[in-house]
Amino acid sequence: MKTLKSTAPRTRTRPRTRVLTGAVAVAVLGAGGFGVVAANASTPESATAAPAKSGPADRNLRQSTHLTLAAATDAAQAALDAAKKENQRVSVAVVDRDGNTLVTLRGDGAGPQSFASAEKKAYTAVSWNAPTSELVKRLEGAPTLKDIPGTLFLAGGAPVQVKGAPVAAVGVAGAPSGDLDEKFAAAGVAALAKGRG
């Protein structure tokens, strides 16, 4: 095996030059590290925790309140439990403020149509911030509301509100009447109000 030799001229540094070069590097790194420590030490903890000042771009942003996944799960389980107490086989869906499904639970023996119906009822309730039983009454004056995609104007959907604004909704389907479905959906909303979620 052949070894290759470099054709570049070798430069030798004297031990004293190496020590000086190393000392300069340590001094530069040390100064930079000290600057960071000094900057952190002089910044009060409350200043780092304070929110940034609003700028012109912040006017283009909005904040909204959302239900946590844990709370949505608790609401769905409370609705399902209320249905079980009355021997009803239902499906439950919880949607967020934007109508996106957070949780769905299909109870034992629930019909195949109940799953999609529960989601649509929840979507409808959050879209209009009203129980779907109330929205059914509005169809008399505006029958084309039922033509909006993804909606279902049958009793069984209940909005979850914070300060009057919808943040989520619970939809239930599968009981023999919409009144029962809505009663179970309301049980899910009530569980959140009691702090279960």
C-alpha positions as a printed NumPy array, in Angstrom:
array([[  0.   ,   0.   ,   0.   ],
       [  1.412,   3.337,  -1.047],
       [  1.202,   6.405,   1.102],
       [  0.632,   9.709,  -0.55 ],
       [  2.732,  12.598,   0.486],
       [  1.533,  16.145,   0.393],
       [  3.298,  18.456,  -1.983],
       [  2.248,  21.537,  -0.03 ],
       [  5.055,  23.129,   1.923],
       [  4.903,  22.392,   5.647],
       [  4.697,  25.322,   7.942],
       [  5.861,  25.005,  11.444],
       [  4.578,  27.098,  14.251],
       [  6.697,  27.671,  17.211],
       [  5.366,  26.571,  20.612],
       [  5.177,  30.188,  21.746],
       [  3.014,  31.122,  18.694],
       [  0.658,  28.198,  19.363],
       [  0.215,  29.265,  22.985],
       [ -0.515,  32.871,  21.988],
       [ -2.998,  31.794,  19.292],
       [ -4.784,  29.534,  21.773],
       [ -4.909,  32.299,  24.383],
       [ -6.447,  34.743,  21.886],
       [ -9.114,  32.172,  20.91 ],
       [ -9.99 ,  31.537,  24.57 ],
       [-10.166,  35.293,  25.236],
       [-12.512,  35.842,  22.265],
       [-14.767,  32.95 ,  23.269],
       [-14.678,  34.036,  26.884],
       [-15.664,  37.601,  26.019],
       [-18.55 ,  36.348,  23.892],
       [-19.711,  34.026,  26.666],
       [-19.411,  36.8  ,  29.244],
       [-21.469,  39.102,  27.028],
       [-24.224,  36.495,  26.876],
       [-24.137,  35.939,  30.637],
       [-24.069,  39.673,  31.304],
       [-26.998,  40.249,  28.952],
       [-29.013,  37.478,  30.593],
       [-28.137,  38.639,  34.084],
       [-29.188,  42.217,  33.381],
       [-32.543,  41.246,  31.814],
       [-35.204,  40.96 ,  34.506],
       [-37.203,  37.735,  34.459],
       [-40.476,  39.651,  34.146],
       [-39.28 ,  41.31 ,  30.954],
       [-38.676,  37.974,  29.238],
       [-42.124,  36.712,  30.246],
       [-43.953,  39.848,  29.085],
       [-45.673,  39.639,  25.713],
       [-44.158,  41.497,  22.815],
       [-45.561,  44.925,  22.042],
       [-48.226,  45.06 ,  19.382],
       [-47.107,  46.136,  15.993],
       [-48.937,  47.039,  12.804],
       [-48.909,  43.407,  11.657],
       [-50.763,  42.321,  14.821],
       [-53.884,  44.035,  13.518],
       [-54.02 ,  41.26 ,  10.937],
       [-54.275,  38.555,  13.587],
       [-57.177,  37.318,  15.668],
       [-57.375,  35.123,  18.708],
       [-60.014,  32.532,  19.404],
       [-60.924,  30.143,  22.182],
       [-60.828,  26.412,  21.501],
       [-62.003,  23.406,  23.46 ],
       [-59.212,  21.033,  24.476],
       [-59.213,  17.471,  23.228],
       [-59.567,  16.233,  26.813],
       [-62.634,  18.436,  27.366],
       [-64.146,  17.344,  24.044],
       [-63.634,  13.701,  25.002],
       [-65.264,  14.261,  28.393],
       [-68.253,  15.984,  26.761],
       [-68.682,  13.127,  24.276],
       [-68.437,  10.527,  27.032],
       [-70.976,  12.403,  29.189],
       [-73.433,  12.461,  26.275],
       [-72.896,   8.753,  25.622],
       [-73.321,   7.954,  29.33 ],
       [-76.613,   9.901,  29.439],
       [-77.873,   7.86 ,  26.477],
       [-76.794,   4.575,  28.087],
       [-78.763,   5.422,  31.239],
       [-81.882,   5.502,  29.074],
       [-80.88 ,   2.387,  27.097],
       [-80.394,   4.354,  23.887],
       [-77.848,   3.377,  21.258],
       [-76.345,   6.544,  19.839],
       [-73.258,   8.063,  18.29 ],
       [-71.747,  11.3  ,  19.585],
       [-69.549,  13.859,  17.835],
       [-67.829,  16.97 ,  19.165],
       [-66.614,  19.608,  16.719],
       [-64.474,  22.692,  17.305],
       [-65.388,  26.3  ,  16.523],
       [-64.457,  25.821,  12.87 ],
       [-66.594,  22.696,  12.527],
       [-63.653,  20.287,  12.536],
       [-64.381,  17.003,  14.266],
       [-62.462,  16.59 ,  17.52 ],
       [-64.023,  13.396,  18.903],
       [-66.542,  10.806,  17.773],
       [-67.868,   7.936,  19.854],
       [-70.133,   5.251,  18.48 ],
       [-72.075,   3.558,  21.228],
       [-72.582,  -0.185,  21.231],
       [-75.378,  -1.067,  18.812],
       [-75.682,   2.438,  17.307],
       [-77.006,   2.477,  13.762],
       [-74.635,   3.036,  10.841],
       [-76.282,   6.342,   9.906],
       [-75.887,   7.776,  13.41 ],
       [-72.154,   8.412,  13.109],
       [-72.363,  10.837,  10.16 ],
       [-75.601,  12.364,  11.466],
       [-74.005,  13.206,  14.837],
       [-71.135,  15.027,  13.092],
       [-73.517,  17.   ,  10.877],
       [-75.717,  17.996,  13.821],
       [-72.693,  19.233,  15.759],
       [-71.438,  21.127,  12.691],
       [-74.857,  22.741,  12.227],
       [-75.114,  23.755,  15.894],
       [-71.693,  25.415,  15.968],
       [-72.238,  27.124,  12.617],
       [-75.333,  28.97 ,  13.844],
       [-74.517,  28.971,  17.588],
       [-77.902,  27.464,  18.37 ],
       [-79.406,  24.103,  19.272],
       [-80.455,  22.314,  16.111],
       [-84.025,  22.02 ,  17.403],
       [-84.198,  25.829,  17.218],
       [-82.708,  25.818,  13.742],
       [-85.397,  23.424,  12.516],
       [-87.94 ,  26.153,  13.324],
       [-85.957,  28.655,  11.222],
       [-86.409,  26.484,   8.145],
       [-90.012,  27.688,   7.884],
       [-88.784,  31.179,   7.039],
       [-85.64 ,  30.115,   5.149],
       [-86.08 ,  26.614,   3.718],
       [-82.883,  26.798,   1.665],
       [-80.76 ,  26.687,   4.842],
       [-80.966,  22.902,   4.669],
       [-79.173,  22.998,   1.317],
       [-75.891,  24.154,   2.872],
       [-73.361,  21.294,   2.569],
       [-72.468,  19.432,   5.743],
       [-75.512,  20.574,   7.723],
       [-78.385,  18.551,   9.143],
       [-81.433,  20.342,  10.479],
       [-82.685,  17.751,  12.957],
       [-82.763,  18.062,  16.732],
       [-79.684,  16.652,  18.443],
       [-76.977,  19.315,  18.206],
       [-76.038,  21.707,  21.022],
       [-73.429,  24.483,  20.932],
       [-70.753,  24.95 ,  23.592],
       [-70.5  ,  28.665,  24.356],
       [-68.014,  30.902,  26.126],
       [-69.327,  34.413,  26.785],
       [-72.097,  33.795,  24.272],
       [-69.748,  32.798,  21.449],
       [-69.561,  29.227,  20.13 ],
       [-66.312,  27.369,  20.794],
       [-67.557,  23.861,  19.97 ],
       [-70.706,  21.764,  19.655],
       [-71.923,  18.327,  20.63 ],
       [-74.047,  16.292,  18.227],
       [-75.939,  13.11 ,  19.04 ],
       [-77.838,  10.81 ,  16.668],
       [-79.476,   7.412,  16.89 ],
       [-82.196,   7.75 ,  19.526],
       [-85.812,   7.269,  18.38 ],
       [-86.437,  11.039,  18.558],
       [-84.444,  14.2  ,  18.011],
       [-85.599,  15.426,  21.413],
       [-83.744,  12.562,  23.086],
       [-80.674,  13.138,  20.929],
       [-80.631,  16.788,  21.944],
       [-81.155,  15.913,  25.612],
       [-78.032,  13.735,  25.48 ],
       [-76.071,  16.424,  23.611],
       [-77.082,  18.929,  26.296],
       [-75.759,  16.488,  28.928],
       [-72.373,  16.666,  27.194],
       [-72.423,  20.465,  27.237],
       [-73.532,  20.473,  30.898],
       [-70.561,  18.248,  31.829],
       [-68.251,  20.973,  30.544],
       [-70.097,  23.631,  32.529],
       [-69.708,  21.552,  35.708],
       [-65.983,  21.39 ,  35.157],
       [-65.837,  17.744,  34.191],
       [-63.986,  18.741,  30.988]])
